[in-house]
């Protein structure tokens, strides 16, 4: 180990961790160029590792297979009493019009050329083609586009697996859920208003998905490439970040991130159509607006303070998202003063928490776990650790349930 491994967890969660989880953290701490410390977060397989951008490595296994798997939270103009009379109709329409599950064909039929252009531009492609608004992009991490993505870095196999899935939800723990913000669950009304939650029993929509089969194939392609070049060790096969192989993977990672964000944007386009169709007969504008979109399973170049000095580092976040505090570069102007919204999702049927990033989050490289499991415990742990603080607890809308996707 070149650096220590630190774990943010309650005593209960620490006792639940397996030897394999600890061994994985210890192995990440051996990566060439690793700086500061490796961080383990209180959710399954969550880790954060920062390596020197100029002399470190990039490791697909420290990023994850579902590249840029993200959560998007939408505010609406609806309150619970307006929603309830139309709940059955809404569920039926969502089931019909929002593709989900393994083997599902997406909302768009794209040519290979169009798909490659989407992979290079991300949500910017959606804006150019009428599937997004400028406001959508401003409330998405990195404005919905990863720079440096080059179609030349992706394989024909990745293109073939991804081209039919653009605009689809995944399976398993990637939910689409309606929540209600009850007044008693709003812990900071000022920040909640800044985030667009300002009505009693307001309805919000949360969903999660990523790059799906496209990102998985990108990861497999470059694991095979790095192993052939004999760089790294076993599952932690890696390449020098600034090498030809390292930069090619970073470019492909950008393509997969762009596909994932475009995927979530196209789902929003579909959701707006469904909500408008259901509620326009009642002269109600549902007003779906992006509160924030943030992703896990990424590697991003950022500046952090290491041993008292600012360093350019490549931050690998596996099962973890950014958790930036007030004033951080890259935050939307609307959130600069308060800090980044953080979405601790509750899985298919549980509550979720909307948190706020804090200036004290540097100890975790401004990162937190996603919380699709043990969300209440994670909320409390993140607060006590000074990573973030809870703003609103969101509880599922009674009676809303989409079938579990396989």
JOFEN-V268710 format. One record per backbone hydrogen bond with DSSP energy under -1.0 kcal/mol. NH is the residue of the N-H (numbers start at 1). CO is the residue of the C=O. E is the energy in kcal/mol with one decimal. If there is no record, write none. Layout:
nh/co/e
NH/CO/E
NH/CO/E
This chain:
nh/co/e
2/29/-2.9
6/38/-3.3
8/40/-2.9
14/10/-2.5
15/11/-2.0
22/18/-1.6
23/19/-2.7
24/20/-2.2
25/21/-1.8
26/22/-2.3
27/23/-2.2
28/24/-2.2
29/25/-1.7
30/27/-1.7
31/28/-1.8
34/31/-1.8
35/50/-2.8
37/35/-1.2
38/4/-2.5
39/48/-2.7
40/6/-3.2
41/46/-1.5
43/41/-2.3
46/43/-1.6
47/318/-2.5
48/39/-2.1
49/316/-2.1
51/314/-1.9
52/33/-2.5
53/312/-2.2
56/52/-1.9
58/239/-2.6
62/59/-1.3
63/60/-1.6
64/60/-2.6
67/65/-1.9
68/297/-2.4
69/66/-1.4
70/209/-2.7
71/294/-2.5
72/207/-2.7
73/292/-2.4
74/205/-3.2
75/289/-2.6
76/203/-1.1
77/286/-3.3
80/201/-1.9
82/79/-1.0
83/79/-1.6
84/80/-2.4
86/83/-2.0
87/84/-1.4
90/86/-2.4
91/87/-2.6
92/88/-2.3
93/89/-2.1
94/90/-2.6
95/91/-2.4
96/92/-1.5
97/93/-2.6
98/94/-2.0
101/169/-1.1
104/101/-1.4
106/164/-3.1
108/166/-1.2
115/111/-2.7
116/112/-2.3
117/113/-1.9
118/114/-2.5
119/115/-2.5
120/116/-1.2
121/117/-1.6
122/118/-3.2
123/144/-2.8
124/121/-1.6
125/122/-1.3
127/123/-2.2
128/124/-2.2
129/125/-1.5
130/127/-1.2
131/126/-3.1
137/133/-1.6
138/134/-2.1
139/135/-1.2
140/137/-1.6
141/293/-2.3
143/140/-2.4
144/141/-2.0
145/142/-1.7
153/150/-2.3
154/151/-1.5
159/155/-2.1
160/156/-2.5
161/157/-1.8
162/158/-1.9
163/159/-2.2
165/162/-1.6
169/99/-2.7
172/405/-1.9
177/206/-3.0
179/204/-2.8
180/395/-2.7
181/202/-2.6
182/180/-1.0
185/182/-2.1
186/183/-1.5
187/391/-2.7
188/391/-1.2
192/188/-2.4
193/189/-2.3
194/190/-1.7
195/191/-1.6
196/193/-1.3
197/192/-2.9
201/181/-1.3
202/199/-1.4
203/78/-2.5
204/179/-2.3
205/74/-2.4
206/177/-2.7
207/72/-1.9
208/175/-1.9
209/70/-1.8
211/67/-1.2
214/211/-1.2
216/212/-1.9
217/213/-2.3
218/214/-2.2
219/215/-2.2
220/216/-2.4
221/217/-2.9
222/218/-2.0
223/219/-2.3
224/220/-2.2
225/221/-2.0
226/222/-2.7
227/223/-2.3
228/224/-2.2
229/225/-1.6
231/226/-1.9
236/233/-2.2
237/234/-1.2
239/58/-1.7
241/56/-2.4
243/240/-1.8
247/243/-2.7
248/244/-1.9
249/245/-2.3
250/246/-2.2
251/247/-2.1
252/248/-2.3
253/249/-2.9
254/250/-1.7
255/251/-1.9
256/252/-2.6
257/253/-2.4
258/254/-2.4
259/255/-2.3
260/256/-2.3
261/257/-2.4
262/258/-2.6
263/259/-2.3
264/260/-2.1
265/261/-2.3
266/262/-2.7
267/263/-1.8
268/264/-1.8
269/265/-2.1
270/266/-2.1
271/267/-2.7
272/268/-2.6
273/269/-1.5
274/270/-2.1
275/271/-2.9
276/272/-2.5
277/273/-2.3
278/274/-2.1
279/275/-2.4
280/276/-2.3
282/279/-1.5
283/280/-1.8
284/279/-1.7
289/75/-2.2
291/73/-3.1
292/73/-1.2
294/71/-2.0
296/69/-2.9
298/317/-1.6
300/315/-1.9
302/313/-2.8
304/311/-2.3
306/309/-3.5
309/306/-1.5
311/304/-3.1
313/302/-3.3
314/51/-2.9
315/300/-3.0
316/49/-3.6
317/298/-2.9
318/47/-2.4
321/368/-2.9
323/366/-2.9
327/336/-2.6
328/325/-1.5
331/328/-1.5
335/332/-1.8
339/335/-2.9
340/324/-2.1
342/355/-2.3
344/353/-2.7
345/343/-1.0
350/346/-1.5
352/394/-2.4
353/344/-2.1
354/392/-2.9
355/342/-3.0
356/389/-2.0
357/340/-2.3
358/387/-1.5
361/358/-1.6
364/361/-2.0
365/362/-2.4
366/361/-2.5
368/321/-2.1
370/319/-1.1
378/374/-2.5
379/375/-2.4
380/376/-2.1
381/377/-2.7
382/378/-2.9
383/379/-1.8
384/380/-2.5
385/381/-2.2
386/383/-1.3
387/382/-2.1
388/382/-1.3
389/356/-1.7
391/354/-3.0
392/354/-1.7
393/185/-2.4
394/352/-3.1
395/180/-1.8
397/178/-2.3
400/397/-2.0
